[in-house]
Amino acid sequence: MILEVSQQDGGCKKSFSPTKARATLKIVRKSICTIVLLTITAVTRGTGNNRVSVTVGDSSVLTCPLKENTTMLIWTITPKVGGPCTVLYRADTNMAHRGSCSDNINLKFRAGLAPALEIQQVGIAQEGSYSCEVASANGNFRTMYHLTVLAPPRLSLYYDEQGSPVCEAAAGKPPAQLSWLPESSSRAEEKRHDNGTVTVLSKFTACSTNGTNMATCMVSHPTGNWSQSIACCPSGELPFVCFMFRTLFSPLFMHEATCEWHWRDCSRKSEQLSFQ
């Protein structure tokens, strides 16, 4: 055996050939990679991350994996608005405790399955994270859900102060996508509300360039698609049909028309008095 003296600490160390050193390093690297992969696999088996979408007002059921000899099940709810709450189920007493959770959140018991969390008439404020932890003889298991609440927009068409058609998709979540037929170069404006919903406005600007008196607004949203049409008058013209539409559907235009009629009536009376 050959020993060499270390110049740094004066100790002795065994001399290894470069070939043996490289082989040893490869074994160490493989061992580290194996340990890391096993750790990741163990964590993945114990956790799950799921994304669920539900329309406001509908019900949603979130499930946990059924494990043998389950002793306890805990749902932890962390909404975006407000504080967290827990729903606890104990198998030994077959009892559930809802804690400070809202009244529309309950456990749903089904034969042969783990108790599921049921949310009736989901509200926008209940969007957030939902965690289920199961304690059993085989260990603890956790499942994560991220609940997204969708709100369908309310569609309406009307005229602005200049008499241009306006399409409004109110209080949608996420914001609705608006488009016109015939195509219009107008940009959509967004108004955000405190509850997370968004109102989108789009004005039709192609009245003077298209060859039709009708404009159709098309609304695209994860909860559905809608379309609605409105009369469109070319610039500089005021046909009787368009006048009737504006009178019926635009209170502001109706007010302006009334004021204009009174002004003309007063002007005619003044001219008659001056002539006499």
C-alpha positions in Angstrom: 0.0 0.0 0.0 1.3 3.4 -0.9 0.8 6.3 1.5 1.5 10.0 0.7 1.8 12.9 3.1 -0.7 15.8 2.6 1.1 19.1 2.4 -1.9 20.9 3.8 -2.5 19.2 7.1 0.4 16.8 7.4 -1.9 13.8 7.5 -1.9 10.6 5.6 -4.4 9.6 2.9 -4.8 6.6 0.6 -3.9 7.2 -3.0 -6.6 6.4 -5.5 -6.1 6.0 -9.2 -8.1 8.4 -11.4 -10.1 5.5 -12.9 -11.3 4.4 -9.5 -12.1 8.0 -8.5 -14.3 8.5 -11.5 -16.1 5.2 -10.9 -16.8 6.1 -7.3 -18.1 9.5 -8.4 -20.5 7.9 -10.8 -21.9 5.6 -8.1 -22.4 8.5 -5.7 -24.2 10.5 -8.4 -26.5 7.6 -9.3 -27.3 7.1 -5.6 -28.2 10.8 -5.2 -30.5 10.8 -8.2 -32.2 7.6 -7.0 -32.9 9.2 -3.6 -34.3 12.4 -5.2 -36.6 10.5 -7.5 -37.9 8.3 -4.7 -38.6 11.4 -2.6 -40.5 13.1 -5.5 -42.5 9.9 -6.1 -43.4 9.6 -2.4 -44.6 13.2 -2.3 -46.6 12.9 -5.5 -48.4 9.8 -4.2 -49.4 11.7 -1.1 -50.6 14.8 -2.8 -52.8 15.8 -5.8 -53.6 19.2 -7.3 -56.8 19.5 -9.3 -58.5 22.5 -10.9 -62.3 22.7 -10.9 -64.6 25.3 -12.5 -68.2 25.9 -11.5 -70.8 28.5 -12.6 -72.1 30.8 -9.8 -75.3 29.4 -8.4 -74.6 25.8 -9.3 -73.4 23.1 -6.9 -69.9 21.5 -6.8 -68.8 18.2 -5.2 -65.2 17.7 -4.3 -64.0 14.1 -3.5 -61.2 12.5 -1.5 -59.6 9.2 -2.3 -61.0 6.4 -0.2 -58.4 4.7 2.0 -58.8 1.5 4.1 -59.1 2.0 7.8 -59.7 5.7 7.5 -59.8 7.3 11.0 -60.2 10.9 10.2 -60.9 13.3 7.3 -60.3 17.0 7.3 -61.3 19.5 4.7 -59.5 22.9 4.9 -61.1 25.7 3.0 -59.1 28.8 2.1 -61.2 31.2 0.1 -59.8 34.3 -1.6 -62.2 36.4 0.4 -62.5 35.9 4.2 -60.8 33.6 6.6 -60.2 29.8 6.3 -62.5 27.2 7.9 -62.4 23.4 8.4 -64.9 20.5 8.1 -63.9 17.5 10.2 -65.1 13.9 10.0 -64.3 11.2 12.6 -64.9 7.6 11.6 -65.0 6.3 15.2 -68.0 8.5 16.0 -69.3 8.8 12.5 -69.8 12.5 13.2 -69.0 15.6 11.2 -68.2 19.1 12.5 -68.5 22.0 10.1 -66.7 24.7 12.2 -67.1 28.2 11.0 -67.8 27.3 7.3 -70.9 28.7 5.6 -74.2 26.9 5.7 -74.0 25.8 2.0 -70.9 23.7 2.7 -71.6 20.1 4.0 -70.2 16.6 3.8 -71.9 14.3 1.5 -71.9 10.6 2.5 -72.0 7.9 -0.2 -71.9 4.1 0.1 -68.4 2.7 -0.4 -66.9 6.1 -0.9 -65.1 8.6 1.3 -67.3 11.6 2.4 -67.2 14.3 -0.3 -67.5 18.0 0.2 -70.6 19.5 -1.3 -71.0 23.2 -2.0 -74.5 24.2 -2.8 -75.3 27.4 -4.8 -71.6 28.4 -5.1 -70.9 32.1 -4.6 -68.1 34.1 -6.1 -66.6 34.6 -2.6 -66.1 30.8 -2.3 -63.4 30.7 -5.0 -60.1 29.5 -3.5 -58.2 26.4 -2.3 -59.8 23.3 -0.9 -57.5 20.7 0.8 -58.6 17.2 1.9 -56.4 15.3 4.4 -57.2 11.6 5.1 -55.6 9.9 8.1 -55.6 6.1 7.9 -53.6 3.1 9.1 -51.5 3.3 5.9 -50.5 6.9 6.5 -51.8 10.3 5.7 -52.9 11.4 2.2 -53.7 14.8 0.9 -55.6 16.1 -2.1 -55.7 19.7 -3.3 -58.4 21.5 -5.3 -58.4 25.0 -6.7 -62.0 26.1 -7.3 -62.7 28.7 -9.9 -66.1 30.4 -9.9 -67.5 31.6 -13.3 -70.1 34.3 -13.6 -72.0 34.6 -16.9 -72.3 38.2 -18.2 -75.6 40.0 -18.7 -75.9 41.1 -22.3 -77.6 44.4 -23.3 -77.5 46.7 -26.4 -78.3 50.4 -26.4 -77.3 53.7 -28.0 -74.8 56.2 -26.6 -75.2 60.0 -26.6 -74.0 60.2 -30.2 -76.6 57.5 -31.3 -73.9 54.8 -31.8 -74.8 51.2 -30.9 -73.1 50.0 -27.7 -72.8 46.3 -26.6 -72.5 45.7 -22.8 -71.6 42.4 -21.2 -72.0 43.2 -17.5 -70.6 41.5 -14.4 -68.9 38.6 -16.1 -66.1 36.4 -14.7 -63.7 36.2 -16.4 -64.3 39.1 -18.8 -66.4 38.4 -21.8 -65.0 38.7 -25.4 -67.0 41.0 -27.6 -67.1 41.2 -31.4 -69.3 42.8 -34.0 -70.9 41.6 -37.3 -70.2 43.4 -39.6 -66.7 43.8 -38.2 -65.9 47.0 -36.3 -62.6 48.5 -35.3 -63.9 49.6 -31.9 -61.9 48.7 -28.8 -63.5 47.1 -25.8 -63.5 48.9 -22.4 -63.4 47.1 -19.1 -64.8 48.2 -15.8 -63.7 46.0 -12.9 -65.9 45.5 -9.8 -64.9 44.8 -6.2 -66.4 41.2 -6.3 -64.0 40.2 -9.1 -66.5 40.5 -12.0 -65.8 42.7 -15.0 -68.2 44.7 -17.3 -67.0 45.0 -20.9 -68.3 47.7 -23.3 -67.8 47.9 -27.0 -69.1 50.6 -29.4 -70.0 49.8 -33.0 -68.2 52.4 -35.2 -68.9 51.0 -38.7 -72.3 52.5 -39.2 -71.3 54.8 -42.0 -69.2 52.2 -43.9 -71.3 49.1 -43.9 -74.2 48.5 -46.2 -76.7 47.3 -43.7 -78.9 48.9 -41.0 -78.3 46.1 -38.5 -75.3 45.4 -36.3 -74.9 42.2 -34.3 -72.9 41.9 -31.1 -71.4 38.5 -30.4 -70.4 37.5 -26.8 -68.0 34.7 -26.1 -67.6 33.4 -22.5 -66.6 30.1 -20.8 -70.2 29.8 -19.6 -71.7 30.2 -23.1 -72.0 32.2 -26.3 -74.7 34.8 -27.1 -75.6 37.2 -29.9 -78.0 40.1 -30.2 -78.7 42.6 -32.9 -79.5 46.3 -33.0 -80.5 48.8 -35.7 -77.7 50.9 -37.1 -78.2 54.1 -39.1 -75.6 55.4 -41.5 -74.0 58.8 -40.7 -76.0 61.8 -41.8 -79.3 59.8 -42.3 -82.1 59.3 -39.9 -84.7 56.8 -41.3 -88.0 56.4 -39.6 -87.2 52.9 -38.5 -84.0 53.9 -36.8 -85.7 56.9 -35.2 -88.3 54.5 -33.7 -85.6 52.2 -32.4 -83.8 55.0 -30.8 -87.0 56.4 -29.3 -87.9 53.0 -27.9 -84.5 51.8 -26.6 -82.6 54.9 -25.7 -84.1 57.0 -22.9 -81.4 59.7 -23.4 -82.4 60.1 -27.1 -86.0 60.2 -26.1 -85.3 63.0 -23.7 -83.3 64.9 -26.4 -86.1 64.4 -28.9 -88.6 65.8 -26.5 -86.5 68.9 -25.8 -85.9 69.5 -29.5 -89.7 69.3 -30.2 -90.4 71.8 -27.4 -87.7 74.1 -28.7 -89.1 74.0 -32.3 -92.6 74.5 -31.0 -91.6 77.6 -29.0 -89.6 79.0 -32.0 -92.7 78.7 -34.3 -94.8 80.5 -31.7 -92.2 83.3 -31.4 -92.1 83.7 -35.1 -95.9 83.9 -35.3 -96.0 86.6 -32.5 -93.3 88.6 -34.2 -95.1 88.5 -37.5 -98.4 89.7 -36.0 
